[in-house]
Amino acid sequence: MSSQTILILIVIGLLAGALSGFVGVGGGVIIVPALVYFFNLTQHQSQGTSLFILLLPVGILAVMNYAKSGNINWNYGIIIALTFFVGSYFGSKLALRLSPSVVKLAFGLFMAFVSYKMIVSGYNALSNEK
């Protein structure tokens, strides 16, 4: 592995971790597209690699900070974590049955929809603050 590859991977990890800690998004929002476009991994390879990264306790330090400040709803988190566990199993089975192009399209459409909703919501909130 070249030093340039290692440097790009480090930057991806830092950006994904910072964004995750900053706004609570899953690192996959950064990691998956970065692996597809910078390293030409397939959509399936990128998703598998992202899930491997998230399998480890990468968010523990951010969780500790949010817990110390009383900003975690433990009941919600436990329920979502348990069902996330089940959902990720079935979601990965479905993704692996579809072509990488279909999965990439679905991923992009989902991100576009969420982006649109967040932009409109943020704009409306800013407008109401004035």
Secondary structure, 3 states (H helix, E strand, C coil): CCHHHHHHHHHHHHHHHHHHHHHCCCCHHHHHHHHHHHHCCCHHHHHHHHHHHHHCCCCHHHHHHHHHCCCCCHHHHHHHHHHHHHHHHHHHHHHHHCCHHHHHHHHHHHHHHHHHHHHHHHHHHHHHHC
